[in-house]
Amino acid sequence: MLVTDNTKAKKIGRGVVALVGVEKTDNQTSVRRMAERLTGYRIFPDTDGRMNLSLHDIGGDILLVPNFTVAADTKKGTRAGFSTAAEPSEGERLFLELAELLSGRFPSLQTGHFGADMQITLTNDGPVTFILDS
């Protein structure tokens, strides 16, 4: 569930909460690749309990959340650096492009608002968490 600036909550059923960080090196090709990976990555269990099914296979939902902090450089020191993150205008443009691509395949797509204060509540089944890079 996602609440933005105290507005109505956005909820999804079984699916993926994707925290999206856009980096300076990302472009339209990266966005298309990420859309394919998000929908095709096999992270859901089949009847044998093996991770063999994709979001597309299960007809799952997506909550797409813009989050520049996942693009942070944490390799040095004790404070995150954001020199690798895209400029806000470019980050927003590419995030919206990703949302547009996914909305055609997943009509139930829910999104957060770029630059807004958001509160996210999720149930991480497993827990299963992956970092997908384009």
N, CA, C and O atoms as CSV, one atom per row, in Angstrom:
chain,resi,resn,atom,element,x,y,z
A,1,MET,N,N,0.849,-1.171,0.000
A,1,MET,CA,C,0.000,0.000,0.000
A,1,MET,C,C,0.896,1.234,0.000
A,1,MET,O,O,1.929,1.263,0.669
A,2,LEU,N,N,0.498,2.235,-0.742
A,2,LEU,CA,C,1.256,3.472,-0.829
A,2,LEU,C,C,0.323,4.641,-0.574
A,2,LEU,O,O,-0.758,4.724,-1.156
A,3,VAL,N,N,0.746,5.541,0.298
A,3,VAL,CA,C,0.007,6.771,0.557
A,3,VAL,C,C,0.936,7.925,0.219
A,3,VAL,O,O,2.065,7.989,0.705
A,4,THR,N,N,0.453,8.836,-0.618
A,4,THR,CA,C,1.237,9.996,-1.033
A,4,THR,C,C,0.588,11.256,-0.494
A,4,THR,O,O,-0.583,11.521,-0.769
A,5,ASP,N,N,1.338,12.032,0.270
A,5,ASP,CA,C,0.846,13.309,0.800
A,5,ASP,C,C,-0.570,13.195,1.366
A,5,ASP,O,O,-1.424,14.042,1.107
A,6,ASN,N,N,-0.802,12.142,2.136
A,6,ASN,CA,C,-2.085,11.896,2.809
A,6,ASN,C,C,-3.269,11.753,1.859
A,6,ASN,O,O,-4.403,12.040,2.245
A,7,THR,N,N,-3.029,11.316,0.628
A,7,THR,CA,C,-4.117,11.074,-0.316
A,7,THR,C,C,-4.593,9.635,-0.187
A,7,THR,O,O,-4.072,8.873,0.628
A,8,LYS,N,N,-5.569,9.270,-0.980
A,8,LYS,CA,C,-6.114,7.911,-0.956
A,8,LYS,C,C,-5.019,6.884,-1.226
A,8,LYS,O,O,-4.173,7.076,-2.100
A,9,ALA,N,N,-5.048,5.804,-0.471
A,9,ALA,CA,C,-4.035,4.756,-0.596
A,9,ALA,C,C,-4.170,4.019,-1.920
A,9,ALA,O,O,-5.275,3.797,-2.416
A,10,LYS,N,N,-3.028,3.645,-2.480
A,10,LYS,CA,C,-2.986,2.808,-3.679
A,10,LYS,C,C,-2.557,1.423,-3.230
A,10,LYS,O,O,-1.575,1.272,-2.503
A,11,LYS,N,N,-3.296,0.415,-3.666
A,11,LYS,CA,C,-3.034,-0.951,-3.220
A,11,LYS,C,C,-2.915,-1.874,-4.417
A,11,LYS,O,O,-3.499,-1.633,-5.474
A,12,ILE,N,N,-2.144,-2.936,-4.228
A,12,ILE,CA,C,-2.063,-3.988,-5.234
A,12,ILE,C,C,-2.278,-5.324,-4.541
A,12,ILE,O,O,-2.160,-5.439,-3.321
A,13,GLY,N,N,-2.594,-6.328,-5.344
A,13,GLY,CA,C,-2.680,-7.694,-4.849
A,13,GLY,C,C,-1.318,-8.352,-4.984
A,13,GLY,O,O,-0.289,-7.703,-4.799
A,14,ARG,N,N,-1.312,-9.621,-5.302
A,14,ARG,CA,C,-0.056,-10.359,-5.472
A,14,ARG,C,C,0.724,-9.750,-6.629
A,14,ARG,O,O,0.194,-9.569,-7.725
A,15,GLY,N,N,1.963,-9.443,-6.377
A,15,GLY,CA,C,2.757,-8.832,-7.429
A,15,GLY,C,C,4.073,-8.295,-6.928
A,15,GLY,O,O,4.725,-8.892,-6.072
A,16,VAL,N,N,4.454,-7.153,-7.477
A,16,VAL,CA,C,5.772,-6.581,-7.236
A,16,VAL,C,C,5.652,-5.125,-6.805
A,16,VAL,O,O,4.913,-4.345,-7.406
A,17,VAL,N,N,6.389,-4.771,-5.756
A,17,VAL,CA,C,6.618,-3.372,-5.419
A,17,VAL,C,C,8.005,-3.056,-5.959
A,17,VAL,O,O,8.999,-3.609,-5.488
A,18,ALA,N,N,8.075,-2.175,-6.938
A,18,ALA,CA,C,9.349,-1.832,-7.574
A,18,ALA,C,C,9.756,-0.428,-7.168
A,18,ALA,O,O,9.092,0.548,-7.519
A,19,LEU,N,N,10.861,-0.330,-6.421
A,19,LEU,CA,C,11.441,0.961,-6.062
A,19,LEU,C,C,12.400,1.326,-7.183
A,19,LEU,O,O,13.415,0.657,-7.379
A,20,VAL,N,N,12.086,2.375,-7.912
A,20,VAL,CA,C,12.798,2.707,-9.144
A,20,VAL,C,C,13.734,3.887,-8.924
A,20,VAL,O,O,13.300,4.995,-8.607
A,21,GLY,N,N,15.029,3.626,-9.098
A,21,GLY,CA,C,16.032,4.683,-9.059
A,21,GLY,C,C,16.619,4.858,-10.447
A,21,GLY,O,O,17.072,3.889,-11.057
A,22,VAL,N,N,16.616,6.074,-10.949
A,22,VAL,CA,C,17.141,6.349,-12.285
A,22,VAL,C,C,18.540,6.939,-12.144
A,22,VAL,O,O,18.758,7.886,-11.390
A,23,GLU,N,N,19.479,6.360,-12.883
A,23,GLU,CA,C,20.860,6.832,-12.852
A,23,GLU,C,C,21.182,7.654,-14.095
A,23,GLU,O,O,20.456,7.612,-15.088
A,24,LYS,N,N,22.274,8.396,-14.025
A,24,LYS,CA,C,22.689,9.267,-15.131
A,24,LYS,C,C,22.883,8.509,-16.435
A,24,LYS,O,O,22.667,9.065,-17.512
A,25,THR,N,N,23.284,7.259,-16.353
A,25,THR,CA,C,23.554,6.477,-17.564
A,25,THR,C,C,22.294,5.850,-18.159
A,25,THR,O,O,22.359,5.255,-19.235
A,26,ASP,N,N,21.160,5.968,-17.490
A,26,ASP,CA,C,19.918,5.380,-17.996
A,26,ASP,C,C,19.355,6.204,-19.149
A,26,ASP,O,O,19.546,7.418,-19.223
A,27,ASN,N,N,18.655,5.510,-20.047
A,27,ASN,CA,C,18.066,6.145,-21.226
A,27,ASN,C,C,16.840,5.337,-21.654
A,27,ASN,O,O,16.391,4.456,-20.922
A,28,GLN,N,N,16.300,5.636,-22.834
A,28,GLN,CA,C,15.101,4.929,-23.302
A,28,GLN,C,C,15.341,3.431,-23.455
A,28,GLN,O,O,14.452,2.626,-23.177
A,29,THR,N,N,16.526,3.060,-23.889
A,29,THR,CA,C,16.854,1.638,-24.010
A,29,THR,C,C,16.831,0.978,-22.636
A,29,THR,O,O,16.327,-0.135,-22.488
A,30,SER,N,N,17.371,1.658,-21.636
A,30,SER,CA,C,17.358,1.141,-20.262
A,30,SER,C,C,15.932,0.953,-19.764
A,30,SER,O,O,15.621,-0.035,-19.099
A,31,VAL,N,N,15.074,1.902,-20.090
A,31,VAL,CA,C,13.679,1.838,-19.649
A,31,VAL,C,C,12.978,0.638,-20.276
A,31,VAL,O,O,12.271,-0.096,-19.584
A,32,ARG,N,N,13.164,0.433,-21.560
A,32,ARG,CA,C,12.544,-0.720,-22.229
A,32,ARG,C,C,13.065,-2.031,-21.635
A,32,ARG,O,O,12.299,-2.967,-21.404
A,33,ARG,N,N,14.360,-2.083,-21.393
A,33,ARG,CA,C,14.967,-3.285,-20.810
A,33,ARG,C,C,14.404,-3.540,-19.409
A,33,ARG,O,O,14.108,-4.681,-19.057
A,34,MET,N,N,14.258,-2.485,-18.619
A,34,MET,CA,C,13.730,-2.648,-17.264
A,34,MET,C,C,12.281,-3.114,-17.294
A,34,MET,O,O,11.881,-3.934,-16.468
A,35,ALA,N,N,11.496,-2.610,-18.220
A,35,ALA,CA,C,10.104,-3.056,-18.345
A,35,ALA,C,C,10.061,-4.553,-18.638
A,35,ALA,O,O,9.252,-5.281,-18.062
A,36,GLU,N,N,10.928,-5.005,-19.529
A,36,GLU,CA,C,10.992,-6.436,-19.857
A,36,GLU,C,C,11.431,-7.264,-18.653
A,36,GLU,O,O,10.876,-8.330,-18.386
A,37,ARG,N,N,12.418,-6.771,-17.941
A,37,ARG,CA,C,12.927,-7.517,-16.786
A,37,ARG,C,C,11.901,-7.566,-15.662
A,37,ARG,O,O,11.703,-8.614,-15.047
A,38,LEU,N,N,11.248,-6.443,-15.391
A,38,LEU,CA,C,10.240,-6.422,-14.327
A,38,LEU,C,C,9.109,-7.402,-14.599
A,38,LEU,O,O,8.629,-8.070,-13.682
A,39,THR,N,N,8.688,-7.490,-15.834
A,39,THR,CA,C,7.544,-8.340,-16.155
A,39,THR,C,C,7.935,-9.784,-16.439
A,39,THR,O,O,7.105,-10.684,-16.313
A,40,GLY,N,N,9.188,-10.017,-16.820
A,40,GLY,CA,C,9.602,-11.354,-17.214
A,40,GLY,C,C,10.491,-12.095,-16.234
A,40,GLY,O,O,10.717,-13.294,-16.397
A,41,TYR,N,N,11.004,-11.407,-15.213
A,41,TYR,CA,C,11.902,-12.040,-14.249
A,41,TYR,C,C,11.138,-13.104,-13.467
A,41,TYR,O,O,10.064,-12.828,-12.932
A,42,ARG,N,N,11.675,-14.300,-13.400
A,42,ARG,CA,C,10.965,-15.425,-12.774
A,42,ARG,C,C,11.228,-15.456,-11.266
A,42,ARG,O,O,12.233,-15.995,-10.803
A,43,ILE,N,N,10.305,-14.866,-10.520
A,43,ILE,CA,C,10.470,-14.736,-9.070
A,43,ILE,C,C,9.333,-15.356,-8.272
A,43,ILE,O,O,9.369,-15.357,-7.041
A,44,PHE,N,N,8.322,-15.884,-8.959
A,44,PHE,CA,C,7.175,-16.471,-8.270
A,44,PHE,C,C,7.227,-17.990,-8.373
A,44,PHE,O,O,7.654,-18.532,-9.392
A,45,PRO,N,N,6.793,-18.675,-7.318
A,45,PRO,CA,C,6.901,-20.141,-7.310
A,45,PRO,C,C,5.900,-20.823,-8.240
A,45,PRO,O,O,4.759,-20.389,-8.402
A,46,ASP,N,N,6.379,-21.909,-8.843
A,46,ASP,CA,C,5.490,-22.777,-9.620
A,46,ASP,C,C,4.873,-23.800,-8.667
A,46,ASP,O,O,4.996,-23.658,-7.451
A,47,THR,N,N,4.221,-24.815,-9.194
A,47,THR,CA,C,3.561,-25.812,-8.337
A,47,THR,C,C,4.544,-26.638,-7.517
A,47,THR,O,O,4.159,-27.262,-6.529
A,48,ASP,N,N,5.823,-26.645,-7.926
A,48,ASP,CA,C,6.857,-27.358,-7.175
A,48,ASP,C,C,7.589,-26.446,-6.190
A,48,ASP,O,O,8.525,-26.881,-5.521
A,49,GLY,N,N,7.168,-25.189,-6.101
A,49,GLY,CA,C,7.801,-24.253,-5.187
A,49,GLY,C,C,9.063,-23.607,-5.727
A,49,GLY,O,O,9.745,-22.886,-4.998
A,50,ARG,N,N,9.386,-23.848,-6.980
A,50,ARG,CA,C,10.587,-23.256,-7.593
A,50,ARG,C,C,10.241,-21.917,-8.229
A,50,ARG,O,O,9.146,-21.745,-8.765
A,51,MET,N,N,11.159,-20.983,-8.170
A,51,MET,CA,C,10.945,-19.671,-8.783
A,51,MET,C,C,11.032,-19.796,-10.299
A,51,MET,O,O,12.095,-19.609,-10.890
A,52,ASN,N,N,9.912,-20.112,-10.914
A,52,ASN,CA,C,9.863,-20.318,-12.360
A,52,ASN,C,C,8.827,-19.459,-13.057
A,52,ASN,O,O,8.715,-19.511,-14.282
A,53,LEU,N,N,8.066,-18.670,-12.313
A,53,LEU,CA,C,6.996,-17.889,-12.911
A,53,LEU,C,C,7.280,-16.397,-12.802
A,53,LEU,O,O,7.811,-15.917,-11.801
A,54,SER,N,N,6.916,-15.685,-13.845
A,54,SER,CA,C,7.125,-14.238,-13.880
A,54,SER,C,C,5.847,-13.509,-13.473
A,54,SER,O,O,4.790,-14.118,-13.311
A,55,LEU,N,N,5.966,-12.224,-13.316
A,55,LEU,CA,C,4.816,-11.374,-13.031
A,55,LEU,C,C,3.775,-11.531,-14.140
A,55,LEU,O,O,2.575,-11.604,-13.874
A,56,HIS,N,N,4.243,-11.580,-15.361
A,56,HIS,CA,C,3.352,-11.785,-16.509
A,56,HIS,C,C,2.644,-13.138,-16.401
A,56,HIS,O,O,1.441,-13.229,-16.645
A,57,ASP,N,N,3.384,-14.187,-16.036
A,57,ASP,CA,C,2.818,-15.538,-15.934
A,57,ASP,C,C,1.681,-15.627,-14.921
A,57,ASP,O,O,0.686,-16.312,-15.155
A,58,ILE,N,N,1.834,-14.931,-13.795
A,58,ILE,CA,C,0.820,-15.034,-12.737
A,58,ILE,C,C,-0.278,-13.978,-12.869
A,58,ILE,O,O,-1.244,-13.988,-12.106
A,59,GLY,N,N,-0.130,-13.067,-13.838
A,59,GLY,CA,C,-1.108,-11.986,-13.971
A,59,GLY,C,C,-1.083,-11.073,-12.765
A,59,GLY,O,O,-2.123,-10.598,-12.309
A,60,GLY,N,N,0.124,-10.827,-12.245
A,60,GLY,CA,C,0.287,-10.049,-11.018
A,60,GLY,C,C,0.156,-8.555,-11.214
A,60,GLY,O,O,-0.013,-8.062,-12.330
A,61,ASP,N,N,0.238,-7.851,-10.106
A,61,ASP,CA,C,0.126,-6.394,-10.078
A,61,ASP,C,C,1.496,-5.758,-9.879
A,61,ASP,O,O,2.446,-6.415,-9.452
A,62,ILE,N,N,1.580,-4.479,-10.194
A,62,ILE,CA,C,2.816,-3.718,-9.985
A,62,ILE,C,C,2.487,-2.418,-9.265
A,62,ILE,O,O,1.557,-1.700,-9.633
A,63,LEU,N,N,3.271,-2.132,-8.229
A,63,LEU,CA,C,3.286,-0.814,-7.603
A,63,LEU,C,C,4.653,-0.235,-7.916
A,63,LEU,O,O,5.664,-0.707,-7.396
A,64,LEU,N,N,4.690,0.772,-8.752
A,64,LEU,CA,C,5.928,1.379,-9.235
A,64,LEU,C,C,6.174,2.660,-8.446
A,64,LEU,O,O,5.375,3.594,-8.505
A,65,VAL,N,N,7.286,2.704,-7.705
A,65,VAL,CA,C,7.552,3.813,-6.794
A,65,VAL,C,C,8.868,4.493,-7.163
A,65,VAL,O,O,9.920,3.855,-7.123
A,66,PRO,N,N,8.828,5.779,-7.520
A,66,PRO,CA,C,10.077,6.481,-7.788
A,66,PRO,C,C,10.846,6.665,-6.484
A,66,PRO,O,O,10.282,7.099,-5.479
A,67,ASN,N,N,12.144,6.331,-6.505
A,67,ASN,CA,C,12.929,6.404,-5.278
A,67,ASN,C,C,14.394,6.612,-5.637
A,67,ASN,O,O,15.120,5.650,-5.888
A,68,PHE,N,N,14.826,7.874,-5.662
A,68,PHE,CA,C,16.198,8.157,-6.075
A,68,PHE,C,C,17.221,7.588,-5.106
A,68,PHE,O,O,18.382,7.430,-5.483
A,69,THR,N,N,16.839,7.273,-3.873
A,69,THR,CA,C,17.822,6.776,-2.908
A,69,THR,C,C,18.359,5.403,-3.278
A,69,THR,O,O,19.447,5.039,-2.833
A,70,VAL,N,N,17.626,4.622,-4.085
A,70,VAL,CA,C,18.161,3.327,-4.491
A,70,VAL,C,C,19.270,3.482,-5.527
A,70,VAL,O,O,19.962,2.514,-5.839
A,71,ALA,N,N,19.445,4.685,-6.060
A,71,ALA,CA,C,20.542,4.961,-6.987
A,71,ALA,C,C,21.769,5.499,-6.243
A,71,ALA,O,O,22.727,5.954,-6.869
A,72,ALA,N,N,21.738,5.448,-4.930
A,72,ALA,CA,C,22.829,5.997,-4.123
A,72,ALA,C,C,24.116,5.196,-4.284
A,72,ALA,O,O,24.095,3.984,-4.500
A,73,ASP,N,N,25.223,5.899,-4.173
A,73,ASP,CA,C,26.538,5.267,-4.139
A,73,ASP,C,C,26.891,5.084,-2.668
A,73,ASP,O,O,27.059,6.061,-1.938
A,74,THR,N,N,27.003,3.833,-2.236
A,74,THR,CA,C,27.278,3.534,-0.826
A,74,THR,C,C,28.615,2.825,-0.636
A,74,THR,O,O,28.854,2.197,0.396
A,75,LYS,N,N,29.482,2.930,-1.638
A,75,LYS,CA,C,30.748,2.198,-1.590
A,75,LYS,C,C,31.748,2.763,-0.590
A,75,LYS,O,O,32.576,2.023,-0.059
A,76,LYS,N,N,31.682,4.063,-0.328
A,76,LYS,CA,C,32.671,4.688,0.552
A,76,LYS,C,C,31.986,5.435,1.687
A,76,LYS,O,O,30.857,5.907,1.558
A,77,GLY,N,N,32.695,5.528,2.789
A,77,GLY,CA,C,32.246,6.362,3.892
A,77,GLY,C,C,30.988,5.881,4.583
A,77,GLY,O,O,30.575,4.730,4.447
A,78,THR,N,N,30.385,6.806,5.338
A,78,THR,CA,C,29.199,6.477,6.123
A,78,THR,C,C,27.998,7.331,5.729
A,78,THR,O,O,27.025,7.430,6.476
A,79,ARG,N,N,28.075,7.944,4.556
A,79,ARG,CA,C,26.969,8.757,4.063
A,79,ARG,C,C,26.774,8.457,2.582
A,79,ARG,O,O,27.734,8.418,1.814
A,80,ALA,N,N,25.532,8.247,2.196
A,80,ALA,CA,C,25.235,7.943,0.790
A,80,ALA,C,C,25.542,9.143,-0.095
A,80,ALA,O,O,25.316,10.292,0.285
A,81,GLY,N,N,26.057,8.853,-1.277
A,81,GLY,CA,C,26.281,9.890,-2.279
A,81,GLY,C,C,25.310,9.693,-3.428
A,81,GLY,O,O,24.937,8.564,-3.747
A,82,PHE,N,N,24.907,10.774,-4.039
A,82,PHE,CA,C,23.917,10.679,-5.104
A,82,PHE,C,C,24.438,11.194,-6.438
A,82,PHE,O,O,23.662,11.604,-7.301
A,83,SER,N,N,25.754,11.170,-6.600
A,83,SER,CA,C,26.347,11.665,-7.847
A,83,SER,C,C,26.004,10.782,-9.042
A,83,SER,O,O,26.109,11.230,-10.184
A,84,THR,N,N,25.597,9.541,-8.804
A,84,THR,CA,C,25.242,8.647,-9.912
A,84,THR,C,C,23.764,8.752,-10.287
A,84,THR,O,O,23.358,8.249,-11.334
A,85,ALA,N,N,22.963,9.392,-9.452
A,85,ALA,CA,C,21.530,9.533,-9.733
A,85,ALA,C,C,21.306,10.557,-10.841
A,85,ALA,O,O,22.038,11.540,-10.957
A,86,ALA,N,N,20.288,10.309,-11.646
A,86,ALA,CA,C,19.930,11.242,-12.719
A,86,ALA,C,C,19.417,12.551,-12.124
A,86,ALA,O,O,18.937,12.586,-10.992
A,87,GLU,N,N,19.525,13.616,-12.900
A,87,GLU,CA,C,18.923,14.889,-12.497
A,87,GLU,C,C,17.415,14.666,-12.342
A,87,GLU,O,O,16.840,13.854,-13.067
A,88,PRO,N,N,16.775,15.367,-11.419
A,88,PRO,CA,C,15.350,15.127,-11.166
A,88,PRO,C,C,14.462,15.170,-12.414
A,88,PRO,O,O,13.585,14.319,-12.567
A,89,SER,N,N,14.665,16.120,-13.288
A,89,SER,CA,C,13.797,16.212,-14.474
A,89,SER,C,C,13.957,14.993,-15.377
A,89,SER,O,O,12.974,14.489,-15.920
A,90,GLU,N,N,15.185,14.520,-15.537
A,90,GLU,CA,C,15.435,13.336,-16.361
A,90,GLU,C,C,14.941,12.082,-15.654
A,90,GLU,O,O,14.386,11.188,-16.293
A,91,GLY,N,N,15.138,12.010,-14.352
A,91,GLY,CA,C,14.638,10.875,-13.586
A,91,GLY,C,C,13.125,10.760,-13.688
A,91,GLY,O,O,12.589,9.667,-13.871
A,92,GLU,N,N,12.446,11.877,-13.571
A,92,GLU,CA,C,10.985,11.867,-13.678
A,92,GLU,C,C,10.538,11.469,-15.085
A,92,GLU,O,O,9.598,10.690,-15.240
A,93,ARG,N,N,11.198,11.993,-16.092
A,93,ARG,CA,C,10.839,11.670,-17.477
A,93,ARG,C,C,10.956,10.168,-17.733
A,93,ARG,O,O,10.053,9.559,-18.307
A,94,LEU,N,N,12.071,9.576,-17.304
A,94,LEU,CA,C,12.280,8.147,-17.534
A,94,LEU,C,C,11.362,7.289,-16.666
A,94,LEU,O,O,10.904,6.234,-17.104
A,95,PHE,N,N,11.091,7.731,-15.446
A,95,PHE,CA,C,10.141,7.006,-14.592
A,95,PHE,C,C,8.758,6.980,-15.243
A,95,PHE,O,O,8.109,5.935,-15.287
A,96,LEU,N,N,8.313,8.127,-15.747
A,96,LEU,CA,C,6.998,8.196,-16.392
A,96,LEU,C,C,6.960,7.367,-17.670
A,96,LEU,O,O,5.929,6.782,-18.005
A,97,GLU,N,N,8.073,7.316,-18.378
A,97,GLU,CA,C,8.152,6.477,-19.577
A,97,GLU,C,C,8.014,4.998,-19.203
A,97,GLU,O,O,7.317,4.245,-19.883
A,98,LEU,N,N,8.679,4.590,-18.124
A,98,LEU,CA,C,8.559,3.213,-17.646
A,98,LEU,C,C,7.114,2.912,-17.245
A,98,LEU,O,O,6.578,1.858,-17.585
A,99,ALA,N,N,6.497,3.829,-16.530
A,99,ALA,CA,C,5.104,3.639,-16.116
A,99,ALA,C,C,4.190,3.509,-17.330
A,99,ALA,O,O,3.276,2.685,-17.334
A,100,GLU,N,N,4.429,4.307,-18.346
A,100,GLU,CA,C,3.617,4.244,-19.566
A,100,GLU,C,C,3.776,2.895,-20.261
A,100,GLU,O,O,2.790,2.295,-20.690
A,101,LEU,N,N,5.007,2.420,-20.373
A,101,LEU,CA,C,5.246,1.110,-20.989
A,101,LEU,C,C,4.530,-0.003,-20.226
A,101,LEU,O,O,3.910,-0.878,-20.831
A,102,LEU,N,N,4.617,0.034,-18.915
A,102,LEU,CA,C,4.021,-1.020,-18.096
A,102,LEU,C,C,2.501,-0.941,-18.049
A,102,LEU,O,O,1.834,-1.970,-17.943
A,103,SER,N,N,1.949,0.256,-18.126
A,103,SER,CA,C,0.490,0.397,-18.028
A,103,SER,C,C,-0.217,-0.269,-19.202
A,103,SER,O,O,-1.360,-0.706,-19.066
A,104,GLY,N,N,0.444,-0.352,-20.348
A,104,GLY,CA,C,-0.141,-1.041,-21.487
A,104,GLY,C,C,-0.268,-2.536,-21.264
A,104,GLY,O,O,-1.180,-3.171,-21.793
A,105,ARG,N,N,0.635,-3.098,-20.488
A,105,ARG,CA,C,0.635,-4.544,-20.216
A,105,ARG,C,C,-0.088,-4.896,-18.926
A,105,ARG,O,O,-0.615,-5.999,-18.777
A,106,PHE,N,N,-0.109,-3.956,-18.004
A,106,PHE,CA,C,-0.692,-4.181,-16.682
A,106,PHE,C,C,-1.650,-3.035,-16.365
A,106,PHE,O,O,-1.245,-2.052,-15.745
A,107,PRO,N,N,-2.902,-3.143,-16.776
A,107,PRO,CA,C,-3.869,-2.064,-16.566
A,107,PRO,C,C,-4.066,-1.694,-15.097
A,107,PRO,O,O,-4.493,-0.581,-14.790
A,108,SER,N,N,-3.756,-2.621,-14.188
A,108,SER,CA,C,-3.922,-2.342,-12.757
A,108,SER,C,C,-2.688,-1.673,-12.148
A,108,SER,O,O,-2.610,-1.522,-10.929
A,109,LEU,N,N,-1.723,-1.272,-12.980
A,109,LEU,CA,C,-0.500,-0.619,-12.496
A,109,LEU,C,C,-0.839,0.549,-11.575
A,109,LEU,O,O,-1.704,1.370,-11.878
A,110,GLN,N,N,-0.147,0.603,-10.460
A,110,GLN,CA,C,-0.256,1.725,-9.531
A,110,GLN,C,C,1.112,2.388,-9.450
A,110,GLN,O,O,2.137,1.708,-9.505
A,111,THR,N,N,1.135,3.707,-9.319
A,111,THR,CA,C,2.416,4.413,-9.239
A,111,THR,C,C,2.408,5.425,-8.106
A,111,THR,O,O,1.370,5.953,-7.707
A,112,GLY,N,N,3.619,5.673,-7.605
A,112,GLY,CA,C,3.816,6.770,-6.689
A,112,GLY,C,C,4.036,8.042,-7.494
A,112,GLY,O,O,4.062,8.013,-8.724
A,113,HIS,N,N,4.193,9.155,-6.792
A,113,HIS,CA,C,4.401,10.442,-7.451
A,113,HIS,C,C,5.843,10.880,-7.279
A,113,HIS,O,O,6.363,10.919,-6.164
A,114,PHE,N,N,6.480,11.206,-8.383
A,114,PHE,CA,C,7.877,11.602,-8.376
A,114,PHE,C,C,8.063,12.837,-7.489
A,114,PHE,O,O,7.356,13.833,-7.643
A,115,GLY,N,N,9.013,12.760,-6.570
A,115,GLY,CA,C,9.347,13.883,-5.704
A,115,GLY,C,C,8.434,14.074,-4.507
A,115,GLY,O,O,8.659,14.977,-3.702
A,116,ALA,N,N,7.410,13.245,-4.372
A,116,ALA,CA,C,6.459,13.398,-3.269
A,116,ALA,C,C,6.924,12.633,-2.036
A,116,ALA,O,O,7.744,11.719,-2.122
A,117,ASP,N,N,6.387,13.024,-0.901
A,117,ASP,CA,C,6.598,12.289,0.340
A,117,ASP,C,C,5.617,11.124,0.333
A,117,ASP,O,O,4.407,11.330,0.237
A,118,MET,N,N,6.131,9.906,0.433
A,118,MET,CA,C,5.281,8.714,0.343
A,118,MET,C,C,5.554,7.784,1.515
A,118,MET,O,O,6.681,7.691,2.001
A,119,GLN,N,N,4.514,7.102,1.957
A,119,GLN,CA,C,4.638,6.065,2.965
A,119,GLN,C,C,4.223,4.757,2.296
A,119,GLN,O,O,3.151,4.658,1.699
A,120,ILE,N,N,5.094,3.762,2.410
A,120,ILE,CA,C,4.858,2.486,1.744
A,120,ILE,C,C,4.790,1.384,2.792
A,120,ILE,O,O,5.658,1.278,3.658
A,121,THR,N,N,3.760,0.576,2.701
A,121,THR,CA,C,3.615,-0.602,3.540
A,121,THR,C,C,3.568,-1.799,2.612
A,121,THR,O,O,2.787,-1.823,1.661
A,122,LEU,N,N,4.410,-2.801,2.887
A,122,LEU,CA,C,4.386,-3.969,2.019
A,122,LEU,C,C,4.587,-5.232,2.829
A,122,LEU,O,O,5.169,-5.219,3.914
A,123,THR,N,N,4.093,-6.314,2.276
A,123,THR,CA,C,4.350,-7.638,2.820
A,123,THR,C,C,5.334,-8.294,1.878
A,123,THR,O,O,5.012,-8.568,0.722
A,124,ASN,N,N,6.536,-8.548,2.373
A,124,ASN,CA,C,7.590,-9.133,1.553
A,124,ASN,C,C,7.551,-10.637,1.763
A,124,ASN,O,O,8.046,-11.142,2.769
A,125,ASP,N,N,6.965,-11.345,0.819
A,125,ASP,CA,C,6.766,-12.788,0.917
A,125,ASP,C,C,8.084,-13.507,0.686
A,125,ASP,O,O,8.691,-13.374,-0.377
A,126,GLY,N,N,8.516,-14.251,1.657
A,126,GLY,CA,C,9.762,-15.018,1.529
A,126,GLY,C,C,10.720,-14.772,2.681
A,126,GLY,O,O,10.924,-15.687,3.479
A,127,PRO,N,N,11.307,-13.623,2.816
A,127,PRO,CA,C,11.229,-12.466,1.928
A,127,PRO,C,C,12.042,-12.679,0.653
A,127,PRO,O,O,13.118,-13.277,0.665
A,128,VAL,N,N,11.501,-12.177,-0.423
A,128,VAL,CA,C,12.176,-12.228,-1.721
A,128,VAL,C,C,12.383,-10.798,-2.184
A,128,VAL,O,O,11.423,-10.058,-2.397
A,129,THR,N,N,13.646,-10.414,-2.339
A,129,THR,CA,C,13.991,-9.066,-2.774
A,129,THR,C,C,15.132,-9.154,-3.773
A,129,THR,O,O,16.149,-9.795,-3.509
A,130,PHE,N,N,14.962,-8.511,-4.916
A,130,PHE,CA,C,16.001,-8.497,-5.941
A,130,PHE,C,C,16.301,-7.070,-6.349
A,130,PHE,O,O,15.428,-6.202,-6.317
A,131,ILE,N,N,17.549,-6.835,-6.734
A,131,ILE,CA,C,17.942,-5.577,-7.355
A,131,ILE,C,C,18.107,-5.871,-8.833
A,131,ILE,O,O,18.978,-6.648,-9.224
A,132,LEU,N,N,17.270,-5.251,-9.658
A,132,LEU,CA,C,17.371,-5.418,-11.107
A,132,LEU,C,C,18.030,-4.181,-11.683
A,132,LEU,O,O,17.615,-3.056,-11.404
A,133,ASP,N,N,19.046,-4.393,-12.479
A,133,ASP,CA,C,19.756,-3.293,-13.118
A,133,ASP,C,C,19.567,-3.426,-14.617
A,133,ASP,O,O,19.629,-4.523,-15.172
A,134,SER,N,N,19.338,-2.304,-15.257
A,134,SER,CA,C,19.123,-2.355,-16.704
A,134,SER,C,C,20.451,-2.450,-17.424
A,134,SER,O,O,20.484,-2.503,-18.653
